[in-house]
Amino acid sequence: NAGVMQNPRHLVRRRGQEARLRCSPMKGHSHVYWYRQLPEEGLKFMVYLQKENIIDESGMPKERFSAEFPKEGPSILRIQQVVRGDSAAYFCASSPTRVDFATNEKLFFGSGTQLSVL
Amino acid sequence: GENVEQHPSTLSVQEGDSAVIKCTYSDSASNYFPWYKQELGKRPQLIIDIRSNVGEKKDQRIAVTLNKTAKHFSLHITETQPEDSAVYFCARTNFGNEKLTFGTGTRLTIIP
């Protein structure tokens, strides 16, 4: 039973290029959460998606960033026209339904994608 | 707000001694508090969590205590070992909210 899978593990882009980060949730999970970790900082929530729907994008930068979770295939975090400040580790997590911490649910992260912008 | 302050930012302890990391929060509605351990270049791994209906939870050498009145919670690691060296993050949220707010991390170094 594979956990959350992210690829690529490392992604190098030059300024102005596009970055596409993929997150395949655990089997049977239809809810995905993206977090960003800047160097020497804690994780920060970006966006929460259910299949074909963006539920909460309150942590997404207003420009250049977008996310989708199509009916088939992985969730994609897309960063257009990358800048050096986008260099960070991007982690995703998944859950079968909207995660409910009031029960015994927990959030487990994938291995992340380290984005480096040259 | 929902901020979490974490202290200290770095901590060095002799192998076998105990380590304590403390986090304070401001949102009194907070009631779920997980701790994650992150080794260099790896994913954050959940090591222990606590919900507000209990004041303490223990799992072998790791324990977490919660003081809701004072709005702080702490991670305690006893009998530290070299493999405990990592960055530790606290986090918080409230029931019904899917977003975790993380602290800034503590770099723990165990000195052999």
Contacts between the chains, C-beta under 8 A, distances in Angstrom:
chain1	res1	chain2	res2	distance
A	33	B	98	6.7
A	33	B	99	7.9
A	35	B	100	7.9
A	40	B	105	7.6
A	41	B	104	6.3
A	41	B	105	7.2
A	42	B	6	7.8
A	42	B	89	5.2
A	42	B	91	7.8
A	42	B	102	3.4
A	42	B	103	5.6
A	42	B	104	5.3
A	42	B	105	5.4
A	43	B	44	6.6
A	43	B	89	7.1
A	43	B	91	7.9
A	43	B	100	7.4
A	43	B	102	4.8
A	44	B	102	7.1
A	45	B	99	4.4
A	45	B	100	6.7
A	45	B	101	7.5
A	48	B	98	5.5
A	48	B	99	7.3
A	55	B	98	7.9
A	56	B	98	7.0
A	56	B	99	7.2
A	58	B	99	7.8
A	59	B	99	7.4
A	91	B	43	6.4
A	91	B	44	7.1
A	98	B	98	6.0
A	99	B	98	5.1
A	100	B	95	7.4
A	100	B	96	7.9
A	101	B	31	8.0
A	101	B	32	4.0
A	101	B	51	7.5
A	101	B	93	6.1
A	101	B	95	5.9
A	101	B	97	7.9
A	102	B	31	7.8
A	102	B	32	7.6
A	102	B	51	7.6
A	102	B	95	3.9
A	102	B	96	7.4
A	106	B	34	6.9
A	106	B	46	5.5
A	106	B	49	6.4
A	107	B	34	7.4
A	107	B	46	7.2
A	107	B	100	6.5
A	108	B	46	6.3
A	109	B	43	4.8
A	109	B	44	5.5
A	109	B	45	7.9
A	110	B	43	6.4
A	111	B	42	7.3
A	111	B	43	5.0
A	112	B	43	5.6
A	114	B	41	7.7
